[in-house]
């Protein structure tokens, strides 16, 4: 089961990522743009996710994904760390969110990380 330290290690391994405390929680940013947070005593993860995909995730796996009330109007989704299928799923989730926030320059410099579905 992944934990907050796994989130931190994987997020910080992504290019040009920094950690910054905001709203009393760790946040992770690429080129200054936030792509992940560790809210709720660091037992969950909030990441960028297009609203259409987010709604599908929540419907398909409600024990794993949910939408926080204050994020309902934004393209973010929450994931329970204890419900994730290991580090590979965590890495995929973080990399997908990173791609959505990363500038084109970084996406071009790191093609191994793929490109986001929509820009």
C-alpha positions, 0 to 999 in steps of 0.5 A, a space after each residue: 500500500 502506498 503512503 505519503 512518503 511514496 507520493 513525495 518520492 515519486 512526485 519529486 522524481 518527476 522533472 522540475 517538480 518542487 514541494 511547497 506547503 500551502 493550506 497547511 498541506 504538502 503540494 507538488 508543483 511542476 514549473 510552479 503549477 500545482 499538480 498534486 496535494 496530500 490532504 487529510 492527514 496524508 492518507 489521500 492524494 488530490 490530483 488534476 483530472 479532466 472532469 469527464 474522466 473524474 466523474 467516470 473514475 468516481 462512478 467506476 471505483 467509489 471506494 478509491 476515488 471521490 470528489 471533495 465538495 470544495 473541488 467539485 467545480 475544478 478538474 481535481 479528484 481525490 484518491 485514497 492511498 490505501 485503496 491504490 493497487 501499489 506504487 505502479 498505479 500511484 506513479 501512473 496517477 501522479 505522472 498523468 497529473 504532472 503531464 496536465 500541469 507541465 509546460 509544453 517545453 517539459 513535455 517535449 523534453 521528456 517524451 517518455 512521460 507521454 503527453 496529456 489527453 487534452 491541453 
